[in-house]
Amino acid sequence: MEKTIFNIGIGKVTHWDLDGIQLSAPSMEQWTELKEDLAQIMYDNNCVDIGWHPEFKEYGQFLIQVIKDGDWDSPIIQLRFSNIELFVSAVNYAISIAISAGYPALSSEEPKP
């Protein structure tokens, strides 16, 4: 998969091993390409981590997580699925979460002097 099909935007790709995976083929037919560490994209202190668990197993699942401030024990979100047709939209959703998690929540209150 080419990076250009994702909405990476301002993210910094620190790992990319998705080139051998094809959206046109079922994930079960590509299990030799499916490993635990497929890609990582950084947005300031937030990481979109993409992998397949268990790696190299035909009947595994994609796991896409957003990790904030390196806290791997408490991901902001985890998305698990095996249908490759959901892959691009799931990655783009995780990217939007990673971007928005880097900004403070907006308040409707007026600032106090």
Secondary structure, 3 states (H helix, E strand, C coil): CCHHHCCCCCCEEEEECCCCCCCCCCHHHHHHHCCCCCEEEEECCEEEEEEEECCCCCCCEEEEEEEECCCCCCCCEEEEECCHHHHHHHHHHHHHHHHHCCCCCCCCCCCCC
